[in-house]
Amino acid sequence: MVTENNIAIVGIGCNYPGSKDPLSFWKNILSRRQQFRTIPDCRLPLKDYYHPDKNHPDTTYGRKAALIDGFNFFLRHFMAN
């Protein structure tokens, strides 16, 4: 019997913070593990962009993020020539 509470996971093929594969991702979900950490300078130098006032222009008031390690994003692949 199908109810409104049933969920079917058909497939998964994504990158998630703190998970190198679907099994570790699922284990993180079941253990309610949170993957937020302080943003490293190589991603965003907080000394230049952090301000505690969320209304302060051109800054962020967040210091933590859930980041994917080892992910290389090459913008040039998405730019038109």
Secondary structure, DSSP 4 states (H G I P E B T S, - for coil): ---TT----------BTTBSSHHHHHHHHHTT---EEEPPTTT--HHHHB-S-TTSTT-BS--EEE--TT----GGGGS--
